[in-house]
Amino acid sequence: MTFLTILVTDSLTRLQSIMEPDAIDALKQELDYFMRLSQAQAEQIRKYKILQQRSHRLIRILITKTAQPKSWKKST
């Protein structure tokens, strides 16, 4: 469990004594949705970093190839 999960779970436990059960369930659902959204965003960021690294690698390859002198003679 993450620190945030523990903190929120503890807070929800405290709120149960002063809030209606329907409101608590709504908060739990909203929290669950937020946590799933956070995890999905973290996964998207991870994939973006991989794509960005690949893109930078390809750009470096292209720069290297274009910087090399070109031979206009046909290879035999």
Secondary structure, 3 states (H helix, E strand, C coil): CCHHHHHHHHHHHHHHCCCCHHHHHHHHHHHHHHHHHHHHHHHHHHHHHHHHHHHHHHHHHHHHHHHCCCCCCCCC
